Amino acid sequence: MGGTSTISVGSDGVAIITIINPPVNSLSLDVLNSLKDSFDQALQRDDVKAIVVTGQKGKFSGGFDINAFGGVHEGKAMTTGPASKPGYVSIDILSDTLEAARKPSVAAIDGLALGGGLEVAMACHARIATSTAQLGLPELQLGVIPGFGGTQRLPRLVGLAKALEMMLTSKPVRGQEAHSLGLVDAIVSGDQLLETARKWALDILERRKPWVASLYKTDKIEPLGEAREILNFARVQARRQAPNMQHPQVCINVIEEGIVSGPRAGLKKEYEEFQVLLQSDTCKSLVHIFFSQRGTTKVPGVTDRGLKPRQIKKVAILGGGLMGSGIATALLLSGYQVILKEVNQKFLEGGLGRVKANLSSSVRKGKLTQEKMEKILSNLKGVLDYENFKDVDMVIEAVIENVSLKQQIFMDLEKYCSPHCILASNTSTIDLNLIGEKTKSHDRIIGAHFFSPAHVMPLLEIVRTPNTSSQVIVDLLDVGKKIRKTPVVVGNCTGFAVNRMFFPYTQAALLLVERGADLYRVDKAITKFGMPMGPFRLCDLVGFGVAVATGSQFVFNFPERTYKSMLIPLMQEDKRAGETTRKGFYVYNDKRKASPDPEIKKYIEKAREMSGVSIDPKLEKLSDKDIIEMVFFPVVNEACRVYAEGIAVKAADLDIAGVMGMGFPPYRGGIMFWGDKLGSKYIYSRLEEWSKMYGDFFKPCAYLAQRAALGAPLSAPLDQGKSRL
Ligand SMILES: C[C@H](O)CC(=O)SCCNC(=O)CCNC(=O)[C@H](O)C(C)(C)COP(=O)(O)OP(=O)(O)OC[C@H]1O[C@@H](n2cnc3c(N)ncnc32)[C@H](O)[C@@H]1OP(=O)(O)O
């Protein structure tokens, strides 16, 4: 597992124990054992009067080593030897060695103190931090609860309500806020940190500062009746926000146990529940998502060639519509200089206005100060021609989806931009080779596919053609990271990864409804499964115009497996076009609240007639499970095609693309991960059965058929499947 801790004793009698396990000083079992040894040593040595715990290179600790979770999920024991004793870390090391020590300890926190890292710090008798330090218990984000005493100590340090908020949202607090909450005792600058902590530890020894064992603090905990009310309120909220997840409820129960039966009983329950949650599907899925998200920037043959990203300072955006202005906002917020080009003054003003509106909304929400907004806006320049394009490092074209227009633009760009400039397109459907056909710049043409609203949605699809240079991909990966997006590198095809995987999502729903399933029940079952909205509500949000335009690309490119329904065109004829017209599959009131519309029936009947299909009594009575499978198995099927064609290099990239681009529930691990949980054989047999009844839309692809025949996982590396065939 790696990692260690060191101990060095100063002439003042203070031992500095440093956690060392790059890159984030995570707490592997080796580190925890070494921490215990260092403490035992410090407690035994006569020249040590007090102890300071810190982390190497300005990071206290990013928490327990999540790689060990992955090991458990693969069937390896997380702990061996004495460490397998129940409560070894939380009780033996942190409570009975650190906190109960007869020498005081102080945590000196810079950078990160997350999860187990903060739990170590809370077991110390005081905490000194820098103002930029981040302190939090984000374990719920991984499907577990804090397991090293955090459920017991955090409420006793900051009060029940704030502790619940910090754990249930997994959001860390900065040093200053931690200080005002009582989580840290003083804020100092980085260069003062160790000196202040040393002195603080000696002051505790001399009783000039309080010697606090946070596990036994009682002043911040409400009386039992009041505490129960707060806990019950949190239970209701957590059930509403995370209806498919157990671990938030478990977290609240464990906190309650400590309040009702005392903190030692709380520690025992925390340990027991942690072990159970560690084995849960939710934890397996969320840990998979954690590593997969970090894995998207590792592209074999590209990022392993030692290329360094070039510095991108100035970016030009073509088109100030919804997408262009959103992309400009995202770049500006991360310090880039942006040139926004439009075709006339009116459109330009509209585009600049949208950027300003996006930033103003951040100011209103308290995410940005007015002063910062002014500064950011000084980096934005609106233009009507290419004169300023000479020194831009990257251009992102975000005009309407029109091939000849885009071709002309790319020819112009080749003329006006420097030869090193990256030429990116935000197209969501058009072949990049076609866009660059009339240029000689194929190596620097790349897709930068953002999702709307671009300054909010976390995914960036980076689309490469066989000609795109690795350097350009590395550059765009770096920009993606800087603007805080999760970049996923995909190949060039209709719809790329996200839109292509999810085009059967709406199609399956249309097929079911035309054959008798209730439209609103379909949406309900899908939202219950964990999608932010069902396929029909999503169509309303996107707008029927866009849905038909993208749908027709798929009909054109994949005619054999697209389901052609007339339902949407029929509704369009009656000027129902989705949320913008306040009528689509739902009707909308002034507050954009959607309600079912009984009139929908008549459109469905007409569409059914036109498709020449009849009601299937089986589909009228589908269970939620059946609805979910009939909507998502075609999505899994398409994801398999995308993977088999090499559009994605790793199945895990598709998991991230679906989670970040479509809102597939992360606690189900992503589309391929979820498919593997159900098994390739099962998915294949269901699709095969439906394809016989309802046509080729459901026909399993060759890759899925092969995997099912082998009983192999869908996500196994491609060559692995082939060699076994
Ligand atoms: C018993 C305990 O209560 C249980 C726990 O403590 S569970 C762990 C709780 N801690 C967390 O959830 C923190 C998870 N980590 C993070 O949120 C972020 O990584 C971070 C805020 C620490 C750093 O973010 P950032 O600077 O953007 O770097 P990021 O790319 O995420 O991470 C850097 C590397 O550290 C690794 N890493 C981060 N935290 C880790 C951890 N706790 N264990 C193992 N590896 C970790 C990442 O996998 C990544 O590895 P890679 O370079 O090989 O891809």
The ligand as a Gaussian input file, in Angstrom:
#p B3LYP/6-31G(d) Opt

LIG

0 1
 C      -12.265000       5.726000       7.026000
 C      -12.339000       7.059000       6.347000
 O      -13.328000       7.810000       6.967000
 C      -12.634000       6.844000       4.913000
 C      -12.004000       7.869000       4.058000
 O      -11.186000       8.664000       4.438000
 S      -12.490000       7.804000       2.470000
 C      -11.524000       9.019000       1.673000
 C      -12.050000      10.385000       1.934000
 N      -11.355000      11.294000       1.095000
 C      -11.870000      11.677000      -0.077000
 O      -12.957000      11.303000      -0.455000
 C      -11.009000      12.595000      -0.898000
 C      -10.915000      12.060000      -2.288000
 N      -10.048000      12.857000      -3.083000
 C      -10.433000      14.008000      -3.636000
 O      -11.524000      14.495000      -3.436000
 C       -9.461000      14.708000      -4.517000
 O       -8.617000      13.731000      -5.072000
 C       -8.579000      15.737000      -3.770000
 C       -9.470000      16.917000      -3.352000
 C       -7.937000      15.098000      -2.563000
 C       -7.453000      16.218000      -4.702000
 O       -8.019000      16.698000      -5.906000
 P       -7.075000      17.106000      -7.152000
 O       -5.994000      17.982000      -6.663000
 O       -7.990000      17.579000      -8.209000
 O       -6.339000      15.785000      -7.608000
 P       -6.963000      14.405000      -8.086000
 O       -6.630000      14.221000      -9.520000
 O       -8.368000      14.243000      -7.659000
 O       -6.098000      13.391000      -7.214000
 C       -4.700000      13.253000      -7.409000
 C       -4.361000      11.782000      -7.305000
 O       -4.552000      11.389000      -5.942000
 C       -5.377000      10.237000      -5.870000
 N       -6.165000      10.329000      -4.636000
 C       -6.836000      11.396000      -4.164000
 N       -7.400000      11.101000      -2.983000
 C       -7.072000       9.832000      -2.710000
 C       -7.346000       8.953000      -1.623000
 N       -8.059000       9.340000      -0.558000
 N       -6.854000       7.707000      -1.691000
 C       -6.116000       7.306000      -2.750000
 N       -5.806000       8.091000      -3.801000
 C       -6.289000       9.336000      -3.769000
 C       -6.251000      10.335000      -7.128000
 O       -6.746000       9.061000      -7.471000
 C       -5.254000      10.875000      -8.137000
 O       -4.485000       9.792000      -8.565000
 P       -3.905000       9.752000     -10.068000
 O       -3.042000      10.958000     -10.201000
 O       -3.201000       8.467000     -10.138000
 O       -5.113000       9.819000     -10.970000

